[in-house]
Amino acid sequence: KAGGCTDTNNNAADFLVSTPFPRNSSSPANNCAGGATPALSINDVSVAEGNSGPTTATFTVSLTSAPQGTDVTFDIATQDGTATTANNDYVAKSLTGQVIPAGQTTYTFSVTVNGDTTIEPDETFSVNVTNVASASVADGQGLGTITNNDQPTLSISNVTMVEGNSGQTAFNFTASLTGGTAPVGGVNFTINTADGTINPATAGSDYVAIVNGSGTISQGNTSTTVTVMVNGDMTNESDESFFVNLSNISGANPGDTQGLGTITNDDTPTLSINNVTVTEGNSGTTAAMFTVTLSPASNQTVTVDYATANGTAIGTMTGGTDYQSTSGTLTFNPLETSKPINVLVNGDTTNEAICETFFVNLSNAMNANISGSAGSGQGGITDDDGTKVVISQVYGGGNNSGAPYRNDFIEIFNRGNTAVSLNGWSVQYASDTGTTWSVTNLTNISLQPGQYYLVQEAGGTTNGVPLPTPDATGTIAMAAGAGKVALVNSTTALSGSCPSSATIIDLVGYGTTASCFEGAGRAPAPSNTLSDQRASSGCIDTGNNNTDFAAAAPNPRNTSSPTNTCSCSTSYSSLLLFADIRTQTLAKLFIDRPRAYCAAP
């Protein structure tokens, strides 16, 4: 001990065990009388923990000068900081009576640090030097820092969005960390975009390129947003792709560092087909020329199948009764926007419904959408044969209390496509259960298509206003609430409660007690203030008084009134309105079989 100065004649007390320290005559002298007192300090140590197993943190206790004639003794012990033995961050150490022998200046010892893969901040523990003898204490605490060598993993998401028709759309990619938060200094990386490999989007045209951009996930956070601006357009094209690549990553390990941006095309064009109505003619064929429209124009080839389907008109591939069926495929080359489909309609001289219908349906479109109901075109075949004059309005409340008009009247209407001579025709009336028919002869005129004809009957001057100028005048006193009216191509009076003469062109039984009527039911009961009026201003004739008529405010029309041309479209749409104001029963019938009413005889 004391560098050789101690001699008590007791070997056990005079010697210590230490690292060999050979000295010769050239070594520094050791003054057994003592010398200046040295100052003691311990250093700080930083060590990376590693992912597994132990790592050694070596501390050094140092003296400012070698002690003379004495040994420096001290105790050492570790102390938890943010690193703890309970967390198995390091192994505690406690030593007593440690010695720096006389003539020496340092003493080293190690602390075991345990490795792990936990992402965490750097952690610290302390080593305290106490009970120091033969030296002053300059720094008696050493700091041990366990630096974390585990990092989170950085990845970037994929994004799929529609491009929009104009301006720019932000494609927001998420750069995110798994396994922990960003460490001190954050996670930093470089951003570059690149055109895709399948249906590549083009930088500068489809999207705004990023070249050597920078991104950061700040300390303690787990994600940030990388935004790429995509340019909108109205060009029909395939979905396109581009990449967002992350590189030069610090503070994190690389994971999936390539994000895929998919630009979904939202400019798929739409296919539609128009409705067409033609007059059938008396012989041969007439072309119903449909047009299939593609909007907007496409830079791709578009195909669509088409096929006719029967409505009330009947067609077959071999000719059919009313039209010639057809089917096929239309091909729209790039930038083409319309294609024709011609369906041949057969002419005849048969007196049929004013309008028969068929359809041209689109299906199986490629590179385009079919526009809902506009994907079916209605073909209307207008009949130009036979007589289609009907009773369009009946009013028996003339001059009664509250009546809007002074006279009863019967209105007839030419719903057909050809003029009809009324020479020798009459309108006739019988009471609801009566068998005697009163006759009013019609004037000798040619009633044109869509033209009304007004027959004035009995009345007075007490209530209401005069009718418009009548085309014929009679003296029949009609009951307001129930009765029977016939249009006859003869001036001979009918007979019987419900005559079945071939001369009857049209018959209306109105009111709940009428003994004779067309179809399944009577026309509703009118009143002093209401007349019975045929649907679609006279265009509808299903052969059923109950569904063809509704009670409404009288609206007398004569040959000078505006004409009403009946067609497939007016018959159809007007029945829809009529069904709404008629009864729920008729509305349901219309919903169940809408087209039947356009073509019923």
C-alpha positions in Angstrom: 0.0 0.0 0.0 0.9 3.7 -0.4 3.2 2.8 -3.2 5.4 0.9 -0.8 5.4 3.4 2.1 3.3 1.2 4.4 5.1 -1.5 6.5 3.3 -2.7 9.6 5.0 -6.1 9.5 1.6 -7.5 8.6 1.4 -8.8 5.1 -2.4 -8.9 5.1 -2.6 -5.3 6.1 0.3 -4.0 4.1 -0.7 -5.3 0.6 -3.6 -4.8 -1.8 -4.5 -6.5 -5.0 -4.5 -4.2 -8.1 -3.5 -4.2 -11.7 0.2 -4.9 -12.1 2.2 -1.6 -12.1 5.9 -2.4 -12.5 8.3 0.5 -11.6 12.0 0.9 -12.0 14.7 3.4 -11.0 13.5 5.6 -13.8 10.0 5.8 -12.6 8.7 8.9 -10.7 9.7 9.0 -7.1 7.2 8.4 -4.4 7.4 10.7 -1.4 6.3 8.8 1.6 6.0 12.1 3.5 3.1 12.9 1.1 2.5 15.5 -1.5 -0.2 17.8 -3.0 -3.7 16.4 -2.7 -5.1 15.3 -6.1 -8.7 16.1 -7.3 -10.9 13.1 -8.3 -13.5 13.1 -11.2 -15.4 10.5 -13.1 -16.2 10.8 -16.8 -19.6 10.6 -18.7 -20.2 7.6 -21.0 -22.5 7.2 -24.0 -23.2 3.8 -25.5 -25.7 2.4 -28.1 -27.8 -0.2 -26.5 -27.9 -2.7 -29.4 -30.9 -4.9 -30.3 -30.1 -7.8 -28.0 -27.5 -9.0 -25.4 -25.3 -6.9 -23.2 -23.2 -3.9 -24.1 -20.5 -2.5 -21.8 -20.4 1.1 -20.7 -16.8 1.7 -19.3 -16.3 4.6 -16.9 -13.0 6.0 -15.7 -12.3 7.6 -12.4 -9.3 10.0 -12.8 -7.0 12.0 -10.5 -5.4 15.3 -11.5 -2.1 13.9 -10.3 -0.6 10.7 -8.9 -0.9 10.6 -5.1 2.3 10.6 -3.1 2.8 8.2 -0.2 -0.8 7.3 0.0 -3.6 5.4 -1.9 -6.9 7.1 -2.9 -9.9 5.0 -2.0 -13.6 5.4 -2.8 -16.9 3.6 -3.3 -19.0 3.6 -6.5 -22.7 2.8 -7.1 -25.1 3.2 -10.0 -28.3 5.2 -9.7 -31.5 5.1 -12.0 -32.4 8.0 -14.2 -34.7 7.6 -17.2 -32.9 4.3 -17.6 -34.0 1.9 -14.8 -32.9 -1.5 -13.7 -36.6 -2.4 -13.2 -37.0 -1.9 -17.0 -33.9 -4.0 -17.6 -32.2 -1.1 -19.3 -28.9 -1.8 -17.4 -27.4 -3.9 -14.6 -26.9 -2.1 -11.3 -23.4 -2.0 -9.8 -22.2 -1.2 -6.3 -18.5 -1.4 -5.2 -16.8 -0.4 -2.0 -13.1 0.3 -1.1 -12.0 0.8 -4.7 -8.3 2.0 -4.9 -6.2 4.1 -7.1 -2.7 3.2 -5.8 -0.1 5.8 -5.1 1.7 6.8 -8.2 -1.3 5.9 -10.4 -4.0 8.3 -11.8 -6.9 6.2 -13.1 -9.3 3.5 -12.3 -11.8 1.9 -14.7 -15.0 -0.2 -14.2 -17.9 -1.2 -16.5 -21.7 -1.2 -16.3 -23.6 -3.7 -18.3 -26.3 -2.2 -20.7 -29.0 -4.5 -22.1 -30.0 -4.4 -25.7 -33.6 -4.3 -27.0 -35.6 -3.4 -30.1 -38.0 -1.0 -28.4 -38.2 2.4 -30.1 -37.7 4.9 -27.2 -35.9 8.1 -26.4 -32.2 8.1 -25.3 -32.1 7.1 -21.6 -29.7 7.9 -18.8 -28.4 6.5 -15.5 -25.7 7.9 -13.1 -22.6 6.5 -11.4 -21.8 8.1 -8.1 -18.4 8.1 -6.5 -18.6 8.5 -2.7 -16.5 8.0 0.5 -13.4 9.4 -1.3 -10.2 9.3 0.8 -6.8 11.0 0.1 -8.3 13.1 -2.8 -10.7 16.0 -3.2 -13.8 15.5 -5.3 -14.0 17.6 -8.5 -16.8 15.6 -10.2 -18.2 12.7 -8.3 -21.1 11.8 -10.6 -20.7 10.2 -14.1 -23.7 10.2 -16.5 -24.3 7.1 -18.5 -26.4 7.7 -21.7 -28.0 4.7 -23.5 -28.5 5.9 -27.0 -31.5 4.4 -28.8 -30.5 2.7 -32.0 -34.1 1.5 -32.9 -36.0 3.5 -35.5 -39.7 3.5 -36.7 -40.4 2.4 -40.3 -41.5 4.9 -42.9 -44.1 4.0 -45.6 -46.4 6.0 -47.9 -50.0 5.2 -48.9 -51.7 4.8 -52.2 -54.4 7.2 -53.4 -57.2 6.7 -55.9 -59.4 9.7 -56.9 -61.3 11.1 -59.8 -59.5 13.8 -61.8 -62.4 16.3 -62.1 -63.4 18.1 -65.3 -61.3 21.3 -64.7 -58.9 22.9 -62.4 -56.8 20.8 -60.1 -57.6 18.0 -57.6 -55.3 17.4 -54.6 -54.2 13.8 -54.2 -53.1 13.6 -50.6 -50.7 10.8 -49.8 -50.0 9.9 -46.2 -46.3 9.3 -45.2 -46.6 7.4 -41.9 -44.4 5.7 -39.3 -45.0 2.3 -37.8 -43.3 1.0 -34.6 -43.0 4.4 -32.9 -43.0 8.2 -33.3 -40.5 10.4 -35.0 -37.3 10.8 -32.9 -35.4 14.0 -31.9 -34.8 15.8 -35.2 -37.8 14.2 -36.8 -37.9 11.9 -39.8 -36.8 13.6 -43.0 -37.0 12.4 -46.6 -36.9 13.4 -50.2 -39.9 13.3 -52.5 -39.9 12.6 -56.2 -42.9 11.7 -58.5 -42.7 9.5 -61.6 -45.0 8.4 -64.4 -46.7 5.1 -63.8 -45.8 1.9 -65.7 -49.4 0.8 -66.6 -51.5 3.4 -68.4 -49.0 6.0 -67.2 -50.1 9.5 -66.3 -47.9 12.2 -67.8 -46.1 14.7 -65.6 -46.9 18.2 -66.6 -50.1 17.2 -68.4 -52.0 14.9 -66.1 -50.3 15.9 -62.8 -47.8 18.4 -61.4 -44.4 16.7 -60.9 -42.5 17.0 -57.7 -38.7 17.0 -58.1 -36.4 16.6 -55.1 -39.1 17.9 -52.7 -38.6 17.6 -49.0 -40.9 16.0 -46.3 -40.7 15.9 -42.6 -42.5 14.1 -39.8 -41.7 16.2 -36.8 -40.5 14.8 -33.4 -43.2 12.8 -31.6 -45.6 12.6 -34.6 -46.3 9.6 -36.8 -47.4 11.0 -40.1 -47.4 13.9 -42.6 -49.2 14.6 -45.9 -47.5 14.6 -49.3 -49.8 16.4 -51.8 -49.6 16.0 -55.6 -51.9 18.2 -57.7 -53.8 16.4 -60.5 -55.1 18.3 -63.5 -58.8 17.9 -64.4 -59.9 17.4 -68.0 -62.9 16.2 -70.0 -61.0 13.7 -72.1 -62.4 10.2 -72.1 -59.4 8.0 -71.4 -58.4 5.0 -69.3 -57.5 5.3 -65.6 -53.9 6.5 -65.3 -51.2 6.1 -62.7 -48.2 7.8 -61.3 -45.8 7.1 -58.4 -44.6 9.1 -55.3 -41.2 7.9 -54.2 -39.5 8.6 -50.9 -35.7 8.5 -50.6 -32.8 9.8 -48.5 -34.6 8.9 -45.3 -33.2 9.9 -41.9 -34.6 9.0 -38.5 -36.5 6.0 -39.8 -36.1 2.7 -41.6 -37.5 2.5 -45.1 -40.7 0.4 -45.5 -43.0 0.8 -48.5 -41.6 4.0 -49.9 -43.5 4.1 -53.2 -47.0 5.4 -53.3 -49.3 4.6 -56.2 -51.6 7.4 -57.4 -54.5 6.3 -59.6 -56.3 8.9 -61.6 -59.8 7.6 -62.2 -61.4 8.8 -65.4 -64.7 10.5 -64.7 -65.4 11.4 -68.4 -67.0 8.2 -69.6 -69.4 9.3 -72.4 -73.1 8.4 -72.3 -75.2 6.7 -75.0 -78.8 7.7 -75.6 -81.4 7.0 -78.3 -84.3 9.3 -79.4 -88.0 8.6 -79.8 -89.4 8.5 -83.3 -93.0 8.6 -84.6 -93.9 7.9 -88.2 -97.2 7.6 -90.1 -97.5 4.1 -91.4 -98.8 4.8 -94.9 -101.1 2.5 -96.9 -98.5 0.2 -98.5 -94.8 -0.5 -98.7 -92.5 0.5 -95.8 -91.6 3.7 -94.1 -88.3 4.1 -92.3 -88.4 5.1 -88.6 -85.0 6.7 -88.4 -83.6 6.6 -84.8 -80.3 8.3 -83.8 -78.0 6.9 -81.1 -75.9 9.7 -79.7 -72.6 9.5 -77.8 -71.9 12.5 -75.6 -69.2 13.7 -75.1 -67.1 12.5 -77.9 -64.6 9.8 -76.9 -61.0 9.1 -78.0 -61.7 5.4 -77.6 -63.7 3.0 -79.7 -67.2 2.6 -78.3 -69.6 -0.2 -79.2 -73.2 -0.9 -78.2 -75.8 -3.5 -79.1 -79.3 -2.7 -80.1 -82.5 -4.7 -80.7 -86.1 -3.9 -81.3 -88.8 -5.1 -78.9 -92.6 -5.2 -79.3 -94.9 -2.9 -77.6 -98.4 -2.8 -78.9 -96.9 -2.9 -82.4 -95.8 -6.4 -83.5 -92.7 -7.0 -85.5 -90.6 -10.1 -86.5 -87.4 -10.6 -88.3 -89.4 -11.8 -91.3 -91.5 -8.7 -91.5 -94.1 -8.8 -88.7 -97.5 -7.2 -88.7 -96.6 -3.6 -88.0 -92.8 -3.3 -88.4 -89.7 -5.3 -89.2 -87.6 -6.3 -86.2 -83.9 -5.6 -86.3 -80.8 -5.9 -84.1 -77.0 -5.4 -84.3 -74.0 -3.7 -83.0 -73.0 0.0 -83.5 -69.3 1.0 -83.5 -68.3 4.5 -82.7 -64.8 5.2 -83.9 -62.8 7.8 -81.9 -64.5 11.3 -82.0 -67.7 9.9 -83.7 -70.8 11.1 -81.8 -73.9 9.6 -83.6 -75.1 6.5 -85.5 -78.4 5.8 -87.2 -80.7 2.8 -86.7 -83.5 2.5 -89.3 -86.6 0.4 -88.5 -88.9 -0.3 -91.4 -92.6 0.2 -90.6 -95.2 -1.7 -92.7 -98.0 0.3 -94.4 -101.6 -1.0 -94.5 -105.2 0.2 -94.9 -106.5 -1.4 -91.7 -108.3 0.9 -89.3 -106.2 0.5 -86.1 -105.3 2.3 -82.9 -104.2 5.9 -83.5 -100.8 4.9 -82.2 -98.9 1.6 -81.8 -95.5 1.4 -80.2 -92.4 -0.6 -80.3 -88.9 0.0 -78.8 -85.3 0.1 -79.8 -83.2 -0.9 -76.7 -79.5 -0.4 -76.2 -77.4 -2.9 -74.2 -73.8 -4.2 -73.6 -72.0 -0.8 -74.1 -68.2 -0.9 -74.1 -66.3 2.2 -73.1 -69.5 4.1 -72.5 -72.5 4.2 -70.2 -76.1 3.8 -71.3 -78.3 6.7 -70.1 -81.0 5.1 -68.0 -84.4 5.5 -69.6 -82.8 7.3 -72.6 -81.3 3.9 -73.5 -84.6 2.9 -74.9 -86.1 4.7 -77.9 -89.9 4.5 -78.4 -91.1 4.0 -81.9 -94.6 5.3 -82.6 -96.6 4.2 -85.6 -99.4 6.6 -86.3 -102.4 5.0 -88.0 -103.8 6.9 -91.0 -106.7 4.6 -91.8 -110.4 4.7 -90.9 -112.7 7.0 -89.0 -111.6 8.2 -85.5 -114.2 10.7 -84.6 -115.4 10.5 -81.0 -117.6 12.3 -78.5 -115.2 14.4 -76.6 -117.5 16.2 -74.1 -121.0 15.9 -72.7 -122.8 18.7 -70.7 -126.4 18.5 -69.5 -126.5 21.2 -66.9 -127.1 24.2 -69.2 -129.2 27.0 -67.6 -129.5 25.0 -64.4 -128.8 26.7 -61.0 -125.1 27.6 -60.9 -124.5 26.5 -64.5 -121.6 28.3 -66.2 -123.3 28.0 -69.6 -126.9 28.6 -70.8 -127.2 25.5 -72.9 -126.6 21.8 -72.8 -124.0 20.7 -75.4 -122.3 17.7 -77.0 -118.8 18.1 -78.4 -117.2 15.8 -80.9 -113.6 15.6 -82.0 -111.6 14.1 -84.9 -108.7 12.3 -83.2 -107.5 10.7 -86.4 -105.2 11.8 -89.2 -107.6 12.2 -92.0 -110.6 14.5 -92.6 -114.0 13.0 -92.1 -117.2 14.2 -93.7 -120.1 14.7 -91.3 -122.7 14.7 -94.0 -125.7 12.6 -92.9 -124.4 12.2 -89.3 -126.2 13.0 -86.1 -125.8 13.1 -82.3 -128.6 11.4 -80.4 -129.6 11.4 -76.7 -131.7 9.1 -74.5 -132.4 9.3 -70.8 -130.4 7.0 -68.5 -132.9 4.1 -68.8 -134.9 5.4 -71.7 -135.5 3.7 -75.0 -136.5 6.7 -77.1 -133.6 8.6 -78.8 -133.8 12.3 -79.8 -131.8 13.3 -82.9 -129.8 16.5 -83.8 -128.5 16.4 -87.4 -124.9 17.6 -88.0 -124.0 20.0 -90.7 -122.4 19.0 -93.9 -118.7 19.8 -93.2 -115.4 18.0 -93.5 -114.1 17.7 -89.9 -110.3 18.0 -90.1 -107.8 16.1 -88.0 -107.6 17.6 -84.5 -110.7 19.7 -85.0 -113.6 20.0 -82.6 -117.3 20.3 -83.5 -119.9 21.9 -81.0 -123.5 20.9 -80.9 -125.7 23.2 -78.9 -128.8 21.7 -77.3 -131.7 22.9 -75.1 -131.2 25.7 -72.5 -132.4 29.1 -71.5 -131.3 32.6 -70.6 -131.4 32.5 -66.8 -128.0 31.1 -65.7 -124.6 31.1 -67.4 -123.2 32.6 -70.5 -123.8 31.7 -74.1 -121.8 29.0 -75.7 -119.2 29.7 -78.3 -120.8 29.7 -81.8 -122.2 26.2 -82.2 -121.5 24.2 -85.4 -124.9 22.6 -85.1 -128.0 23.4 -83.0 -130.7 21.1 -81.6 -133.4 21.2 -78.9 -132.6 18.1 -76.9 -133.0 18.6 -73.1 -130.3 16.5 -71.6 -130.2 15.4 -67.9 -127.3 16.8 -66.0 -126.4 13.8 -64.0 -127.1 10.7 -66.1 -128.0 9.8 -69.6 -126.8 8.3 -72.9 -125.3 10.1 -76.0 -124.5 8.5 -79.3 -122.6 9.7 -82.4 -124.3 8.1 -85.4 -123.4 8.2 -89.1 -127.1 8.3 -89.9 -129.9 10.6 -89.1 -132.3 7.7 -88.3 -133.2 7.6 -84.6 -131.8 4.7 -82.6 -134.2 2.5 -80.7 -134.0 0.5 -77.5 -132.3 1.1 -74.1 -128.9 0.0 -75.4 -128.9 -0.2 -79.2 -126.2 -2.1 -81.1 -126.6 -0.6 -84.5 -123.6 -0.6 -86.9 -124.3 3.1 -87.5 -123.1 4.0 -84.0 -119.6 5.6 -84.2 -119.3 6.3 -80.5 -121.4 6.0 -77.4 -121.2 7.6 -73.9 -123.3 6.5 -71.0 -122.8 8.8 -68.1 -123.9 8.8 -64.5 -124.5 5.8 -62.2 -127.9 4.8 -63.6 -127.1 4.9 -67.4 -128.4 1.6 -68.9 -125.9 1.6 -71.8 -122.2 2.5 -72.0 -118.9 1.5 -73.6 -116.6 -0.9 -71.9 -116.5 -1.9 -68.3 -118.1 1.1 -66.7 -120.1 4.4 -67.1 -118.5 7.8 -67.4 -118.6 9.6 -64.0 -121.7 11.6 -63.2 -121.4 15.3 -64.3 -123.4 18.1 -62.7 -124.8 21.6 -63.3 -121.2 22.8 -63.0 -119.2 19.9 -64.5 -119.1 18.2 -67.8 -117.8 14.8 -68.7 -114.6 15.2 -70.8 -112.6 12.7 -72.7 -108.9 12.3 -71.7 -106.1 14.0 -73.5 -108.5 16.6 -74.9 -110.2 13.9 -76.8 -107.3 11.9 -78.0 -107.8 8.9 -75.7 -110.3 6.2 -76.6 -109.8 2.8 -74.9 -113.4 1.8 -75.5 -114.2 2.2 -71.8 -116.4 5.2 -70.7 -115.3 4.8 -67.1 -111.6 5.3 -67.8 -111.8 7.5 -70.8 -113.8 10.3 -69.1 -113.4 12.6 -66.1 -115.7 15.3 -64.8 -114.3 18.8 -65.0 -115.4 22.4 -65.6 -117.1 22.7 -69.0 -114.8 23.7 -71.9 -116.9 23.9 -75.1 -114.9 24.0 -78.3 -116.0 24.4 -81.9 -114.5 24.2 -85.4 -112.9 27.6 -84.8 -111.1 26.5 -81.7 -107.4 25.6 -81.9 -106.8 22.1 -83.3 -105.4 19.3 -81.1 -103.3 16.9 -83.1 -103.2 13.5 -81.5 -99.9 11.6 -81.6 -98.1 8.9 -79.8 -96.5 11.3 -77.4 -99.6 13.4 -76.7 -101.7 10.3 -76.1 -99.2 8.9 -73.7 -98.3 12.0 -71.7 -101.8 13.3 -71.5 -103.1 10.0 -70.1 -100.5 10.2 -67.4 -101.9 13.6 -66.3 -105.5 12.3 -66.8 -104.7 9.3 -64.6 -103.5 11.6 -61.9 -106.8 13.6 -61.8 -109.0 10.6 -62.4 -109.1 7.9 -59.8 -106.5 5.8 -58.0 -107.8 2.7 -59.8 -106.9 4.3 -63.2 -103.6 5.4 -61.9 -102.7 1.9 -60.9 -103.9 0.5 -64.2 -101.6 3.1 -65.9 -98.6 2.2 -63.8 -99.2 -1.5 -64.5 -99.7 -1.2 -68.2 -98.7 2.3 -69.3 -98.4 1.7 -73.1 -101.6 -0.1 -73.5 -103.6 3.1 -73.4 -101.6 4.6 -76.3 -102.7 1.9 -78.6 -106.1 0.6 -77.4 -108.7 0.6 -80.1 
